[in-house]
Amino acid sequence: MKTHLTKEKIHRFLFGTKEKQGFLKQFVVYALLIAIGFIYLYPVINMFSTSMMNQNDLLDSSVKWIPSTFYIQNYIDAGRSMDFWRSFLKGIVIAGIPTVLSVASCMVAGYGFATFEFRGKKLMMALLLFSYILPSQVTMIPTYVLYSNLKMTGSLWAFIFPAALGNGLNAQIFVLIFYQFFRQVPRVLIEAAQIDGAGYFKSFVRIAIPSAGPAILTVFLFCFVWYWNESYLTELYVKGIASTNSFWNNLVIQLKDFNTTYSDRVSTGDAATSLSESVRMAATSLTILPLLIMYFFLQRHFVESIDRTGITGE
């Protein structure tokens, strides 16, 4: 009898019950989460660690993770070379304005697909998915020719105009996110508003938009990050591929050209290479630091938004 109870306790401990997960399942889940987290965090930790090392630490093979002294001068040199504050403000403008317009236009398109039934709706949804699957490299040259004919290259209009028309960077996935979210809004609320005399626009503004906070936050974060990190299209469309104007040089473009703009303090030997590596890591850290700060303050709302926009409606 005691042996049977002992086996039953061991079985419950390892495999759990209907009310409680077992140790074996929890161990596997946490092991996978730790492994995946390590894969993502290792490059970031290595980058910050290297950026804080001085020349002696870089040349000392015994120093791996923790520098002997936190060498802040790397960040000062990198910030001066990148003209950090001006480039930061330019990045906010380049990413912020198209993001706001893209959120607004994609929200309208997603609400239309989710609310109305019209001829050709399935075909338009199929074209929307196909345009997202189609690689951007295929349409890059025709798009550049179109923007050139419209005199939009070399200015922010190359990002503003498409974003305002719901054709911004990865706008298709944002339309699908809003489409999925608005399908969950109870139809009785919209019908009740229409009975009270509200039209389609007023129902959208008074009912749909206030309930779409999680979807708006999700789309805003994704869109802002993608515009912030987009260096090639920014150089191609906004800055202008044949332009030498540095007015639209944001942090990402400054990082891309960092090797040519930064003058090494030591000009010869391996020490110059090691020192440049440390300063380059500091420049990379400065580039992603605004995004990390934004995620840090919005992470709880972002996780809740992902959870709410990912569930299916009944």
C-alpha positions in Angstrom: 0.0 0.0 0.0 2.8 2.4 0.9 4.7 1.5 -2.2 1.6 2.3 -4.3 1.2 5.7 -2.6 4.8 6.4 -3.1 4.6 5.6 -6.8 1.5 7.8 -7.1 3.2 10.7 -5.4 6.2 10.4 -7.7 3.9 10.2 -10.8 2.1 13.3 -9.6 5.3 15.1 -8.9 6.8 14.3 -12.3 3.8 14.5 -14.6 1.4 16.6 -12.5 -2.4 16.6 -12.3 -5.2 18.4 -14.1 -4.9 21.3 -11.6 -1.1 21.5 -11.4 1.7 21.0 -13.9 4.3 18.4 -13.1 8.0 19.0 -12.5 9.0 17.4 -15.8 6.9 19.7 -17.9 8.0 22.7 -16.0 11.6 21.7 -16.3 11.4 21.3 -20.1 9.5 24.6 -20.5 11.9 26.6 -18.4 14.9 25.0 -20.0 13.7 26.0 -23.4 12.9 29.5 -22.3 16.3 29.9 -20.7 18.0 28.5 -23.8 16.0 30.8 -26.2 16.6 33.8 -23.9 20.3 33.1 -23.8 20.5 33.0 -27.6 18.9 36.4 -27.8 20.6 38.0 -24.8 24.1 36.8 -25.5 24.9 39.2 -28.4 23.4 42.1 -26.5 25.3 41.4 -23.3 28.5 40.9 -25.3 28.0 44.2 -27.1 27.5 46.2 -23.9 30.4 44.4 -22.2 32.8 45.1 -25.1 31.6 48.7 -25.4 32.7 49.4 -21.7 36.2 48.0 -22.2 39.3 50.1 -22.6 42.3 49.2 -24.7 44.0 47.2 -22.1 41.0 45.0 -21.4 40.5 44.4 -25.2 44.1 43.2 -25.5 44.0 41.1 -22.3 42.7 37.6 -23.1 41.8 37.0 -19.4 39.1 39.7 -19.6 36.0 38.2 -21.1 32.8 39.7 -19.7 33.4 42.1 -16.9 35.8 45.0 -17.7 38.4 46.0 -15.2 37.1 49.6 -15.3 34.0 50.9 -17.0 35.4 53.0 -19.8 32.8 55.6 -20.6 35.0 57.4 -23.1 34.0 54.9 -25.8 30.4 56.2 -25.6 31.6 59.8 -25.6 33.8 59.3 -28.7 31.1 57.3 -30.5 28.4 59.9 -29.7 30.5 62.8 -31.0 31.4 60.9 -34.2 27.7 60.1 -34.8 26.5 63.6 -33.8 24.2 61.7 -31.4 21.5 64.2 -30.4 20.9 65.6 -33.9 20.8 62.1 -35.4 18.5 60.9 -32.6 16.0 63.7 -33.3 16.2 63.0 -37.0 15.5 59.4 -36.3 12.4 60.3 -34.2 11.1 62.4 -37.1 11.9 59.8 -39.8 10.3 57.0 -37.8 7.6 58.8 -35.9 5.7 60.7 -38.6 5.3 57.7 -41.0 4.4 55.5 -38.0 1.5 57.7 -36.9 0.2 57.9 -40.4 0.6 54.2 -41.0 -1.2 53.3 -37.8 -4.2 55.6 -38.8 -4.5 54.4 -42.4 -4.0 50.7 -41.5 -6.6 51.0 -38.8 -9.2 52.4 -41.2 -8.4 49.6 -43.8 -8.6 46.9 -41.1 -11.9 48.2 -39.8 -13.3 48.2 -43.3 -12.3 44.6 -44.0 -13.6 43.5 -40.6 -16.9 45.3 -40.6 -18.2 45.4 -44.2 -19.1 42.8 -46.7 -18.5 43.8 -50.3 -17.9 42.2 -53.6 -14.2 41.3 -54.1 -13.3 41.3 -50.4 -11.7 37.8 -50.5 -9.7 38.8 -53.6 -8.5 42.0 -52.0 -7.4 40.0 -48.9 -5.6 37.6 -51.1 -3.8 40.4 -52.9 -2.9 41.9 -49.5 -1.3 38.7 -48.4 0.5 38.2 -51.7 1.9 41.8 -51.6 3.3 41.0 -48.1 4.9 37.7 -49.3 6.4 39.5 -52.4 10.0 40.4 -51.5 10.6 44.2 -51.3 13.7 43.8 -53.6 11.4 43.0 -56.5 9.6 46.3 -56.3 12.5 48.4 -55.1 13.6 49.8 -58.5 10.1 50.5 -59.9 9.2 52.2 -56.6 12.3 54.4 -56.8 11.5 55.3 -60.4 7.9 56.2 -59.4 9.1 58.3 -56.5 11.7 60.0 -58.7 9.0 60.9 -61.3 6.8 62.3 -58.4 9.8 64.3 -57.1 9.6 62.7 -53.7 13.1 61.3 -53.4 15.5 63.2 -51.2 12.7 64.1 -48.8 10.5 62.6 -46.1 7.5 62.5 -48.5 8.9 59.2 -49.8 7.8 57.7 -46.4 4.9 60.0 -45.6 2.9 59.6 -48.8 2.8 55.8 -48.8 2.2 55.6 -45.1 -0.8 57.9 -45.4 -2.3 55.7 -48.1 -1.9 52.5 -46.1 1.1 51.3 -48.1 3.9 52.0 -45.6 6.6 49.7 -44.5 5.1 46.3 -43.8 1.7 47.8 -43.8 0.0 44.6 -44.9 0.7 42.8 -41.6 -0.7 45.9 -39.7 -3.9 45.8 -41.7 -4.3 42.1 -40.8 -3.6 42.8 -37.1 -6.4 45.5 -37.1 -8.6 43.2 -39.1 -8.2 40.4 -36.6 -8.8 42.7 -33.6 -11.9 44.5 -35.0 -13.5 41.1 -35.7 -13.6 40.7 -31.9 -15.6 43.9 -31.3 -19.2 42.9 -30.6 -21.5 43.8 -33.5 -24.2 44.7 -31.0 -22.3 47.7 -29.9 -22.0 49.1 -33.4 -25.6 48.2 -34.2 -26.8 49.9 -31.0 -24.8 53.1 -31.9 -26.4 53.0 -35.4 -29.9 52.7 -33.8 -29.1 55.8 -31.8 -28.3 57.7 -34.9 -24.6 57.2 -35.3 -23.2 56.8 -38.8 -20.3 54.6 -39.9 -17.7 57.2 -39.2 -19.1 58.1 -35.7 -19.3 54.4 -34.8 -15.7 54.0 -35.9 -14.5 57.0 -33.8 -16.7 56.4 -30.7 -16.6 52.6 -30.4 -13.9 51.0 -32.6 -11.0 53.3 -31.9 -11.4 53.4 -28.0 -11.5 49.6 -27.9 -8.5 49.2 -30.2 -5.9 50.4 -27.7 -4.0 47.1 -27.6 -3.9 46.8 -31.4 -2.8 50.4 -31.8 0.1 49.9 -29.3 1.2 46.7 -31.0 1.2 48.2 -34.5 2.8 51.4 -33.3 5.7 49.6 -31.7 6.3 47.3 -34.6 6.0 50.1 -37.1 8.3 52.5 -35.2 11.0 49.9 -34.8 10.9 48.9 -38.4 11.1 52.5 -39.6 13.9 53.2 -37.1 16.0 50.2 -38.2 15.5 50.7 -41.9 18.7 52.1 -43.2 18.7 51.0 -46.9 15.3 52.4 -47.8 16.0 55.6 -45.9 19.2 56.1 -47.9 17.5 55.1 -51.1 14.3 57.1 -50.8 14.5 59.8 -48.1 18.2 60.7 -48.3 18.4 60.0 -52.1 20.7 57.4 -53.6 22.7 60.1 -55.5 22.6 62.7 -52.9 25.5 63.8 -50.6 23.1 65.7 -48.3 23.5 64.5 -44.7 20.3 66.2 -43.5 18.4 62.9 -43.1 21.3 61.0 -41.5 19.7 59.3 -38.5 21.5 57.1 -36.0 21.2 53.9 -38.2 22.7 55.6 -41.2 25.4 57.1 -39.0 26.1 53.6 -37.7 26.3 52.2 -41.2 28.9 54.9 -42.1 30.6 54.8 -38.8 33.9 53.2 -40.0 34.4 56.1 -42.4 33.4 58.9 -40.1 35.3 57.8 -37.0 39.0 58.6 -36.9 41.0 56.2 -34.8 43.1 57.6 -32.0 45.7 55.0 -32.7 46.6 54.7 -36.3 48.8 51.6 -36.5 48.9 48.1 -35.1 46.3 45.7 -33.6 45.6 48.2 -30.9 43.8 50.4 -33.4 41.6 47.6 -34.5 40.7 46.6 -30.9 40.0 50.1 -29.9 37.8 50.6 -33.0 35.9 47.5 -32.2 35.1 48.8 -28.7 34.0 52.1 -30.0 31.9 50.4 -32.7 30.1 48.4 -30.0 29.5 51.7 -28.1 28.0 53.2 -31.3 25.8 50.2 -31.8 24.6 50.4 -28.2 23.7 54.1 -28.7 21.7 53.2 -31.8 19.5 50.6 -30.1 19.4 52.2 -26.7 16.2 54.4 -27.5 14.4 51.2 -28.6 15.4 49.3 -25.4 14.2 52.2 -23.2 10.9 52.3 -25.1 10.4 48.6 -24.7 11.4 48.8 -21.0 8.6 51.3 -20.2 6.0 49.7 -22.5 6.8 46.0 -22.1 3.8 45.2 -19.9 1.3 46.9 -22.2 3.0 45.4 -25.2 2.7 41.8 -23.9 -0.9 42.4 -23.1 -1.5 43.9 -26.5 0.1 40.9 -28.3 -2.0 38.5 -26.2 -5.3 40.4 -27.0 -4.6 40.8 -30.7 -3.5 37.2 -31.2 -6.7 35.5 -29.9 -9.5 34.6 -32.2 -13.0 36.0 -31.9 -16.0 33.9 -31.3 
